[in-house]
Amino acid sequence: MNTNEIMALDHENIMQTYGRLHIAPVSGKNATMVDADGKTYIDFTSGIGVNSLGWCDDGWTKAVETQLHNLQHMCNYFYSESAGKLAEQLVKLSGLKRVFFGNSGAEANEGAIKLARKYSLDKYGKGRATIITLQNSFHGRTVTTLAATGQDVFHQYFYPFTEGFKYVPANDIDAMREAMTEDVCAVFAEPIQGEGGVNLLDENYAKELRKLCDERDVLLVFDEVQTGIGRTGKMFGFEHFGIKPDIMTLAKGLGGGLPIGAFIAGEKCEETLGAGLHGSTFGANPVVTAGALEVISRVSAPEFLAEVTKKGQYIIDSVMAKSPTKVKSVRGRGMMIGFVVEGSTKDYLHACADSGLLVLTAGKDVIRLLPPLTISYDEIDKGVEILASVLK
């Protein structure tokens, strides 16, 4: 089928909830993708940060295929070797204690919300269930994670939303202190707000937030759905702050292209959820966790993470050298990059696609780049050339 035929099939049979580009990918390798009409694209999106090892990485594909020949699924009445090994690595790398596996970032955040509220209920009783999140945050599209999201644009249509959330500006410790009343059990924050505009949490703010949460026995939860698994040049975004959360959530890049989510509890709440209090039919799927093990084994290497930082800076320097007048500022870490630009980002998005480059946006003025962590310098150069041309 060609692109138009695939589009027609979609329009007739699938709910039209996405503003799709007129592109139908059919194959890819690393950061290069080919569509149904044979057109080639450089991919600076990695499926919104999911294809951490790029399209169809050989090692990842082999790990997944090998597991498919053994078991494709088993229920959570049984023990899974690959899930156990993956959890072991995540615990070791994060310094936290216990993992729960689900299927998405929204599920991971839902689970973390349940964990935080149960911890507080067990220790303090009812009436201490409010969670503070940051303005411009994004935590998912379920009714509860929409309520947790600190953007008014998402608080429409689906009333009533889950109660128990309030929002404060990022990097304002006084506002956080004022909002942390006796009914608060947790604070949710992204180390870098991806959907909200590639907005960085300030290191000093994060350290003060950690102190404040410790003083009031409020759990600090980092949503690392987008920032985790090497995206920022560290294995986890919180490592840039020199502190640890009480709970961390992961998804996107962890699976390397297959659906997975996870929340990891620290020692305060590692025993909070007992048998029957949470579950997931497809969580810890052996095929997905086998792929995730391959991702973890590669991405966690210090030399790999150093290269993520190096490539991210190379992208920034190359774009700024070629199109300095259209870029107002640059935000981000590693290969999570936001260029604040003049003009409509939607227009840039479509112009880049027409020219053979896939990019993302974040808000009205940010071109967001989340390339595969394995992208080659040749692919970077080709992509930057297109982006610079479009910006001009």
N, C-alpha and C positions, 0 to 999 in steps of 0.2 A: 504494500500500500504506500502511496505517496503522502506527503504532509497534509494536503487538502482532504484526502479521503479519511485519514486518521482524525483530523479535526471534525469532519462531518459526523463520524461515528461517535465521537465524544459529545458533540453538541446535541445529538439525538438521544443519548442514553445516560449521560452522567450529569448530576446536579452541577449547575454552573456557578460554583462557589469560588472559583479561582480566576483571576485575571491573567490568563495564560498568554505567553508569547506565541507567535505562529511558528513554533518549532516542535518537531517530533523526533527526539533522539532515538537512534537505533543501535549505535555502537560507540565505544569509547575506549581510550587507553590513557592512563595518567590524567593529564589536564587537557586532553584533546578529544572532542566529541564529534560524531558524524550524524547528521539527521537523515530522515527518510528520503530526502531528495539528493543526498550525496554531498551536501554542503558541510564544510568543516568549521568547527568553532574552537576557540581557546576558552577554557572554563575557569573563570575566577570566582565560582560560586560553590563548587563541590556539593551540589544538592542542598544548599543552605547549611554548609558546614558538616555534612554527613559523610561524604566520600573522603574520609581523612587520608586514605592511601591512594586516592584517585580512582579513576574508572578502571575496573577489572584488573586490579593488581594481581600479579601471578601468585604471590605467597598467600594472599587472602583468599583468592579463588580456590587454591589447592586445599587450604584448611577447611573451607566450607564444603567443597566437593567430597573430601574424605569423610567428613562427618555425615553427609547425606547418604553415603553407602552403608552406614551403620545404624543410626537412628535419626529420623527427621523431627520427632516430637515425643515427649513423654510427659505425663501429668506430674504435678508436684507432690504426689504421694510417694515418689521415689527420689533417690539421690542421684545427682548428676555430677560426673567427674569434671566436665568442662566448666560448669557453673561454679563448682567449688574452687577450681584453680583460678578462674577469673576473679572471684570474690577475694581469694587470697592475695592476688596481685594488687587489687584495688585497695585493700586494707593496708598492705605494706607500703604502697606508694603514697597514700593519703595520710597515714598516721591515725586514721579513724578505726572503728572496731568491727562493725557488722553491716552487711549489704543486703538489700532487698532488690530483686530484679523484676521489672515490668517491661513495658513495650514502647514507651514514649516519654518525652520530657514532661508533658502534662501529667501523665500517670505518676512519674517520679515526684513531681511537685505536690500532687494530691496526697501521695503517701507521706511525704515529709510534713504536710499540714496535719494529717492524722497523728503522726508520731509526736509532733510538738504539743498538740492539744492533749493527747493521752498522758504524756509526761507531766504536764502541768496539773491535769486532773488528779493523777495518782498522788502527787505531792502536796497540792494546795486545795483540792476540791473544786467544786463548780464555781463559775464566775470569773475564771482566769483563762480565757480562750481567744482573746483578740490578737491578731497578727498585724504587725506594721510592715508595709512594703514601701518602696520608693516611687515617687512620681516618675513617669516615663518608663517604668519597668514593663516587662512582659513575661508572664509565667505560664501561658497555655490557653487553650480554647474550650476546656470544659467549663461548666457553669461556675464551679468553685475557683478554678485558676483564672478565669476571666475576672471574677471578683477580686482576686489577689493582684491582678494587673493594674498598675497605677496610671492608666490612661483612660480618660472619660470616653473616648471614641469607642472603646470596647464595652462600655457599660450601657448597652442599648438592646432593645428587642426581646431579650430573653429573661425578663423579670418573672419571679423574684430571684435575684442573685443570692448566693450564700452570704450570710451575715458574718460579721466578726473581723472585718479588715479596715484599716485606715492607712493613709498615705502621707508621706512627708517628703520634702525635697532631698535629693541626694547631696551628700557632702555638707550637710548642715547639722552638726552634732547638737546644737542648741534646740533645733526643731525636734530632733529625735528624742532628746532628753525630756522635752515637754510632753511629747506624745506617749512616752513610756509610762503610762499610768498603771495602777495596780491590777487592771484586768488584762494586761498584755502578757502573752506567754512566749512570743517569738518575734524575731525580725527576719524578713526575707530580703536578700539583696543579690544582684548580679555583680560580679567583679567588674564586668564591662556590660553596659546595657546594649544589646545588639539591635533588636527591633526598635528600640527607643532612640537610636541615633549614634551608636558607637560611643557612648558616654562612659568615661572611666571613673571608677570609684577612686577617690584620693587615698593614698597610703596612710597618711596621718589620721584621716577620718576613719578608715577601717580599724586602725589600732584603737582609737578612742571608742569606737562602737563596740569592739571586743571587750574593753574594760567596763563599759556601761552595762553590757549584757551580763557580765560576770557579777557585777555589783548587785544586780536585781534578779539574778537567776532566771534570766530570759534567754532562750535558746537562739543562737545565731545560725541562720541557715543561708548557705550560699547556693544560689541557683547557677550551676555550672553547665547547664544543658548546652550552651553555645561556647563557653569559654574553656571548658574542660578538654582533656585528652590532647594536650600539646598545642592547642590553637594559639595561645598567647606567647609561646616560647618557653613556658613552664608546663609541667604535666597538668597542673590545675591553676586556675587564675588566682586563687587565694595565696599561692606561694609568693606572689609579688609583694604581699603585705607583711610577711613574717609572722602571721598568726594562723590559727586553725579554726574552722567553724565547728559547731556542735553537730550539724547535719549538712551534707552536701548532696545535690542532685546532679545526675548526669544523663545524657542521651546522645543524640546526634552522632558525633564522630566516634563514639565508643564502638558502635557496631560495624563501622566501615562501609555501611550501605544497607544493612539489614536492621529491622526495627528492634530497638532495645532502649530501656530506661532503667535507671537505678537510683536509689537513695541510700546513703551510707551514714550510719549513726556513729557518733562518738561515744565515749565511755559514759557520759551522763545518761544517755537514753538507749544504750545498746540492748537492754533487756525489756524495754517498755512494751513492745508488741509481742505478745505470746501467740500460741496456737489458736488459729481461727479468727484472729483479729484483723488480718489483711491477707490478700491473695491475688493471684493472677493466673488465668488459664495458660497463657502463652509465655509468661515470664520465665526467664532462664531457659528458653528453648535451646537445645543442644547445638543446633546448626548456627544460631546467632552467636551463642557464647564461644563457639569454636572460632568464628570469624573475629570476635572481639579479642580473644586471646592473641591472635596474630597481630591485631592493631596495637595492643598494649605492649607486646614484646618488641615491636619496632619503635613506636613513638616514645616510649619511656627512656630510651637510650640518651645519655647526655649529649652525645654528638649530634643526634637527630634533632633534639630540642634547640641546640645552638644554631643549627642550620635553619630552623624555622625563623628564629630571630633575625638571622643574617638575610634570608630571602625577603622577609617582610620589609626590612630597611632598604633593601635593594629595589623593591617595588616602589616604595615611597620616593626614594631618591630619583629613580628613573622617571616617574610621572612628573615630579616637580621640576626636573631638568627640562622636560619637553613641553609642559603646559602650566607654567607657574602663574599666569595671569588669571586663569579661570578657577583656580583652587584657592579658596579663602584660608583654609586651615586643614590640618590633618590630625586625626585622632586614632588611637588604637595601640595594640601591642602584638608583636609577632605577625602572624598572618590573619589578624582580625583588624581590618583597616577601614577607616571612614574618611573620605575626602569631602569636605564641605565645599560646595560649588555654587556658582552663580547659575541661574536658570532652572528649568524644570528637570528634576531627576528622572521623571517618567520619559521625557523626550530623550535624555541621554541613554536610558536603559534600552529603548527601542532602536536608537541609532547604533549603539554598540552591537546589538543582536544582528541588525542588518549588515554590519561590517564584519561579523564573525567573532564577536566577543560576548561572553555571558558575564554580566555583573548583577549586583543586587542594589536595592535602595534601602534607606532607613529614614523615614520621614520625608519632608519635602525638599531637603537641601543636601542630603548625604548620599554619595555613591559608596556602597559598602562592598568590600572585597573579602571573600573567604575562600581563597584558592585551596586546592588539595595541598596537604602538607608536603607531598612528594613532588610538587610541580618542578619541572626542570627550568634552568635559566633560559634555555631557548624558548620554551613556552611562555615564560615571563616576558621576555623581550618582544615576542610576537603580540602578546596581549597588551602590553604597555604601548606599543606602537599604535594599535587600534584605538585604545582609550585616549591617548594624546591627540590623535587625529580628530576624534569625535569632540573632545573638549575644545579644540581650536575652531 
